[in-house]
Amino acid sequence: MEKLQKLSEHYKWAQFQSTKVALEIKKTTEMIEYVHSNFFEKYGTTNTKFNVLVILSRGPKEGMMLSEIGEKMVVTKANMTGLIDRLEKDGLVERIRDSKDRRKIRAVLTTKGKDFVEKLVEVYSIWIKTFMDGYQKETEQIFSLMKLIQDRTMVLNESI
């Protein structure tokens, strides 16, 4: 709770409304990330590992190249290798070398990984629904605004 309190007070220096809004979005993201980290920690994983597992569970049965997973997550190849190493150590993922080109390595969920991600998606969906319950109209507005801000961010990034 102390961490969330500190995050909520961190950006009080902003003067312009546009700055305040941008910083409120950043602060909210940090707070949500913190709460997500606590949630996933209870299940012995992380948000990032969960994302990899979900990507693999929604991907082809034969698994996916590490670079394909990395592109969906926007992480470097080195980070992806480390993530797969940790998931493999946990027994949730295994690497399979391509029979024609041994340089190609696919990650595929193990039975344990399939069961784990299936159960965690269910628990997570219920948890996040309770977080957002009662805000149907607002969540639709927030979703639309976030999409607009994301589009604007892409334009802003190109001008840097």
N, C-alpha and C positions, 0 to 999 in steps of 0.2 A: 504494500500500500504506500509505503514511503517513496518508493521509486515512482509510482504514478503521480503522487503529489508533486514531486520535484519536476517531473515532465510537464505537469499542468502549469507550473509557475515559470518555466524556463525562458519563455519568449516575451515577457512583459515589456521589453525595451522598444518594441515596434511602435512606430508612430502612424504611418500611412495605412489606410484601410486595406489596400491591396497587399501590403506587406503582412499585415495582421492575418488576412485570410490565408495567404501562402504558408505562413508559419503555423497557423491553426491546423491546416491540413497536415503539415509535417509532424506537428506535435501529436495529432490524433493517430497518425500512422505509427509513430513511435510507441504510443500507448497500446494500440492494438497489437503491434508486434510483441510487446512485453507480455501482454495477457496471453497471446498465442504461444509464446515460448513456455510460459507456465503450464498451459494446457497440455502441450505436447510432451513436456518433461514428465508429466504424470504417467504417460504411456511409454516412457523410455525412448523417446525419439525427439526429433526437431521438426520445425516447420519445413525446412529445406529437404530433409529426408522424406517427409510426408509427401511433398510435392513430387519428388522423383518417383516414389511408389505409386502415386496417383497417375502420373504420366505413363508409367509402365503398365499399370492395370488397364488403362484406356487405349493402349497401343496394340500393335499386332502380337499375336500369340508367340511368334518366333523371337520376340524381344525387339530392342531398338539399339542402334549404334549409339555409343556414348555421345558423339557429336550431335546426334538428333535430339537427345534428351537435353543436352547443354543448350542448344538453340531455343528450345521451348522454355527453358528456365533463365536464359541469358546469363550463363556462367562460363568461365573459361574452361578449356580442356583440362587443365591441371586441377581445377576445383572439382570438375565432374569425376575425374579419376579418383580423387580422394573420397568423394561422396560414395561412389560405387564400392570402393575398398571398405568403407565403414558399413555399408548395407550388406555387403558380402560377409563381413565378419559377424554381423548380427544374424546371418542365415536367412536374410530376406530376399537377397538377389544373388544370382550367379552369372558369371561371364561365360559366354559361349563363343569360341573362335569359329569363323567362317571356314567351311571345309575347302573352299576354292582359293580363298585369300586369307591366310593366317593372320595378316595384319589387321583385318577387320574383326572387331570384337563387339558382340551384342550383349546387352544386359537383359536378363529375363528374370521375372519373379519366380521364386521358389514357391512351393505349396504353402510354406509358413508365411512367406511374403504376401501371397494372395489372400490368405485368411486374415492376416494382420491388417492389411490396407482396407479390406472389405469391412471389417469390424470398426476400424478407426474412422472411416468415412461416415459410417452410420452414427457413431458417437459424436463426431465432429459436427455433422449436419444438425443434429438435435441441439448440441451446445450452442452453435452459432445462431440457430433459429430462436432460441430463448433470449439470446442477446439482442436480436433485432425485432422480436415480437412487439406488436403494438405500434410499430412505426411504418406500416405499409406505405402510406402516402409519402411520408418523408424519405423512405428508402428509395422509392422510385425517383424522387427529385434529386436525391444525393447521387444516385446512379447516373442520371442524365448529366448533372453538373460535373461529376468526375470524368465522364467521357469527353465533355467539352474541354475540361482542363487538360486531359491527356493529349487531345488533339493540339491544343495551344502549346503544350510543352514540347511536342514534336517540332512545331514551327519555331519556337524559341531556341531549341537546341540547334537547329540548322543555322540560326543567325549568329551563334557564338563563334 
